[in-house]
Amino acid sequence: MILLTGFEPFGGESTNPSWHAAQRAADLLREQGREAAAVEVPCVFGRTVKVLEEAIERYRPEIVLCVGQAGGRENISIERIAINVDDARIPDNAGLQPIDEPVAADGPAGYFSTLPIKACREAVAHLDIPVEVSQTAGTYVCNHIFYGLMHHLSTRTGIRGGFIHVPYSTEQGDANGKPGLAVDSMAAALVAIATTTARTTTDARVTAGAEH
């Protein structure tokens, strides 16, 4: 079972392509004969992790892909690490705006994704979809759910998970004067990441670092 999550709209947007891409990817995976489910999560600190944990208990997945929007980025961003800090530049959808608070008071400073992030990047690049390994998921609700996911999985066995940022949709990009990507391309990238994870036990040894 592959579980995908996407966020509700936030920050004044009327749509969030992370949710639409997660839904479409789940459909495509089921068409391939794989078990898959998509769940929309709230853009609210704390609540989003609770919804995620409930979905994990319900679906019992082997792979969890949490997806969020990073408006302004040009690429599908496969995140490497989640950090144990909430520091919100803008309020979430419930008006919460934590500053320098831990995601989990009893948690370590960070968790690495357990997806084969470099093999996944190679698989998405093979589709001619812009992609990168990202070294930061920010400090907003995307990083919050990423850290919450990995903290939850640290006490579980047999489940791999991670976080993927997607750009604005094409329509959002046009409206905001920023790069955009078609939702169908986002979904194809998520399918490639899910299927690559399912068949890959050892990550590709290729460079995907950054100077800054």
C-alpha positions in Angstrom: 0.0 0.0 0.0 1.2 3.5 -1.0 -0.2 6.4 1.0 0.0 9.9 -0.5 -1.0 13.1 1.3 -1.5 16.6 -0.1 -2.4 19.9 1.6 -5.5 22.0 1.5 -5.1 25.5 0.0 -3.3 28.1 2.2 -1.7 31.5 2.0 -4.6 33.0 0.1 -4.6 30.5 -2.7 -7.9 28.9 -3.8 -6.2 25.6 -4.7 -3.3 23.5 -3.7 -1.7 21.3 -6.5 -0.1 19.0 -3.9 -3.5 17.6 -3.2 -4.6 17.3 -6.8 -1.3 15.7 -7.7 -1.6 13.2 -4.8 -5.1 12.3 -5.9 -4.0 11.8 -9.5 -1.0 9.8 -8.6 -3.1 7.5 -6.5 -5.4 6.9 -9.4 -2.4 6.2 -11.7 -0.9 3.7 -9.2 -4.2 1.9 -8.9 -4.4 1.7 -12.7 -1.0 -0.1 -12.5 -2.5 -2.6 -10.1 -0.9 -1.2 -7.0 -2.8 -0.4 -3.8 -2.7 3.3 -3.2 -4.7 6.0 -1.3 -4.7 9.8 -1.1 -5.6 11.8 1.9 -6.0 15.6 2.1 -4.4 17.1 5.2 -5.1 20.5 6.9 -2.5 23.2 6.7 -2.5 23.5 10.5 0.3 22.8 12.9 -0.4 19.8 15.0 -3.6 18.8 13.4 -1.9 17.8 10.1 0.2 15.2 11.9 -2.8 13.8 13.7 -4.6 13.3 10.4 -1.5 11.7 8.9 -1.1 9.3 11.8 -4.8 8.3 11.6 -4.4 7.7 7.8 -1.3 5.5 8.5 -3.3 3.5 11.0 -6.2 3.1 8.6 -4.3 2.1 5.5 -1.2 0.4 6.9 1.1 1.5 4.1 4.6 0.4 3.2 5.4 3.7 1.6 4.2 7.2 2.6 4.7 10.2 0.4 3.7 13.5 1.9 3.4 16.3 -0.7 3.3 20.0 -0.3 3.5 23.2 -2.4 6.5 25.4 -2.6 5.4 28.3 -4.7 8.3 29.9 -6.5 10.4 26.7 -6.8 10.9 25.5 -10.4 11.4 21.8 -9.7 9.9 18.8 -8.0 11.9 18.9 -4.8 12.6 15.6 -3.1 13.4 16.6 0.5 16.4 15.1 2.2 15.9 16.1 5.9 13.2 17.3 8.3 14.2 19.5 11.2 12.7 19.7 14.7 11.5 23.3 14.6 8.3 25.2 13.8 9.0 28.8 12.8 6.1 30.2 10.8 6.6 33.3 8.6 2.8 33.4 8.1 -0.1 32.0 10.2 -1.5 28.6 9.3 -5.1 28.1 8.4 -6.1 28.1 12.0 -4.2 31.4 12.8 -1.4 29.6 14.6 2.1 31.1 14.1 4.6 29.2 16.3 8.1 30.7 16.6 11.1 28.5 17.3 9.0 25.7 18.8 9.9 22.0 18.5 7.8 19.8 16.4 8.3 17.1 19.0 9.7 18.0 22.4 11.2 14.5 22.8 12.5 14.3 19.3 16.0 14.6 17.8 17.2 17.6 15.9 16.4 16.0 12.6 15.4 13.0 10.6 16.5 11.9 7.1 14.0 10.7 4.6 13.9 7.0 4.2 13.1 7.2 0.5 15.9 6.4 -2.0 16.0 10.1 -2.8 18.7 10.0 -5.4 17.3 7.0 -7.3 13.9 8.8 -7.2 15.5 12.0 -8.6 17.0 10.0 -11.5 13.7 8.3 -12.2 11.8 11.6 -12.4 14.6 13.3 -14.5 14.2 10.4 -16.9 10.7 11.6 -17.6 12.0 15.1 -18.5 10.3 16.6 -15.5 12.4 19.2 -13.6 13.6 17.7 -10.3 16.1 18.1 -7.5 17.1 16.8 -4.2 16.4 19.6 -1.8 18.3 20.2 1.4 15.5 22.1 3.2 11.8 21.7 3.6 11.5 25.1 5.3 10.1 25.6 8.8 6.4 25.8 8.0 3.7 23.1 8.0 5.4 21.1 5.2 8.5 20.6 7.4 6.1 20.0 10.4 4.3 17.1 8.7 7.6 15.7 7.3 9.2 15.7 10.8 6.0 14.3 12.3 5.9 11.5 9.7 9.5 10.5 10.4 9.1 10.8 14.1 6.1 8.5 13.9 7.9 6.0 11.6 10.9 5.9 14.0 8.8 3.6 16.2 7.5 1.5 13.4 9.1 -1.1 11.1 8.5 -1.8 7.5 7.4 1.7 6.4 9.5 4.1 4.4 8.5 7.7 4.0 9.5 11.2 3.0 8.3 14.5 1.7 8.1 16.0 -1.8 7.6 19.7 -2.6 5.8 20.6 -5.9 5.9 24.0 -7.6 2.8 26.2 -8.3 0.5 24.7 -10.9 0.8 26.2 -14.4 -2.3 28.3 -13.7 -1.0 29.5 -10.3 2.4 30.3 -11.8 0.9 32.4 -14.5 -1.2 34.3 -11.9 1.7 34.9 -9.6 4.4 35.5 -12.2 6.4 32.5 -10.9 7.4 29.1 -12.4 4.6 26.6 -12.7 4.2 22.9 -13.6 1.2 20.9 -14.9 -0.5 18.8 -12.2 -0.3 15.8 -14.5 3.5 16.2 -14.5 3.5 16.4 -10.8 1.5 13.2 -10.6 3.8 11.4 -13.0 6.7 12.4 -10.8 5.0 11.1 -7.7 4.2 7.8 -9.4 7.9 7.5 -10.4 9.0 8.2 -6.8 6.6 5.7 -5.4 7.4 2.9 -7.8 11.2 3.6 -7.6 10.9 3.4 -3.8 9.0 0.1 -4.0 11.7 -1.6 -6.1 14.9 0.1 -4.6 16.6 -1.1 -1.4 19.9 0.7 -1.9 20.0 4.3 -3.1 21.9 5.4 -6.2 25.3 6.7 -5.4 25.3 9.9 -7.4 25.9 13.5 -6.4 22.9 15.6 -5.6 24.3 18.1 -3.1 24.3 21.9 -3.0 26.8 24.7 -2.3 24.3 26.8 -0.5 
